Amino acid sequence: MFDRLPEYPWQKLKPYREQAAKHPLGLIDLSVGNPIDPTPAVIQQALDGASDSPGYPTTWGDEKTRTAIANWYSRRRRVPGLAADNILLTIGSKEFISWLPIMLGLTSKDALVQPTLAYTAYEVGAAFAGAQLVISDDPELWPANTKLIWLNSPGNPNGGVHSVEHLKRCVAKARELGAVIVNDECYAELGWDGLDHIPCILDPEVTGGDLTGILSIYSLSKQSNLAGYRAAFAAGDQSLIKGLVNLRMHSGMMVPNPVQKAMVVAVSDDSHVQHQKELYRARREILLPALVSYGFEVHDSEAGLYLWVTKGKNCWDTISELADLGVLAVPGEFYGEAGKSHVRFSITATDQEIQAAAQRLSR
């Protein structure tokens, strides 16, 4: 029963980490997108102020928290009209991704669609449910037995962004198939090179005002440095949200009350988000030209915390080459067959580490 998934792919990086650690100036780890900057003080204060929380939280989430999130969708994502009942709090977004296929009742007769380049949790969810995994970005290729469709815009690993037109095509096909469609949007506040707004799947231009069968999921890990808080949420179809709340209530999946209070502040204060974005922008503007000078071609990377690059050869050869410089990146193979010639660099390292990596690459 434990062989439904292969060994966790990051174990394959261990020898290259050891190789990079032998560099005379030490290892620079640009592989994991793990936030390293301080959690904003205003959020910490909200958590501290709610530390006396002896009672159980609700599975759905406090109405004040959900209303604040609905207001955030209106203000930042161009999705007006959401109510508290359109929102569900989740314990980070990865648990929701992994367990949603089971909660929707998918079986071996059903297909789950994921992007060609994809975060590994979508495949995990398909394996947990025993569903058929379909890898395709083209709605016309989605099979008739599709029951759940995952989109990821901005994408991990490649930072690609879907247009309103593409989202509309995907939603239309999902409705034709009778499938639930979910967009994982956790990098939506991190658009680069003049990309000031990234379309949300709940945007009325996409949905025509009908949220049936549609969900957006979002995490505060990236924009607010809350990875350690496990603070995330799903939004969209009210009846679908209500059904998921009932299932999660039976299994005790609840976001702690102090975290909920911190979430209210995180989605209500835009200044700390802009500050964090500028930190990432500065790191990106140092690392990107260094990668180009080293001989990489940068593909997509329009948004998010990663640079998706290639030298036109097998990703593991590139990973080994980088390890000789003491730099650790991620092989694109981790994200699907389409990534075998790419590697992913994270910009979540410290300013000093990013500068040092750029210097090694530029030499």
Buried (B, 14 or more C-beta within 10 A) or exposed (E): EEEEEEEEBEEBBEEBBEBBEEBEEEBBBBBEBEBEEEBBEBBEEBBEEBEEEEEEBBBBBBEEBBBBBBBBBEEBBBBEEBEBBBBBBBBBBBBBBBBBBBBBEBEEEBBBBBBBBBBBBBBBBBBBBBBBBBBBBEBEEBEEBBBBBBBBBBBBBBBBBBEEEBBBBBBBBBBEBEBBBBBBBBBBBBBBEEEEEBBBBBBBEBBEEEBBBBBBBBBBBBBBBBBEBBBBBBBBBBEBBEEBBEBBEEEEBBBBBBBBBBBBBBBBBEEBBEEBBEBBBEBBEBBBBBBBEBEBEBBBBBBBBBBBBBBEEBBBEBBBBBBEBBBBBBBBBBBBEBBBBBBBBBBBBEEEBBBBBBEBBEE
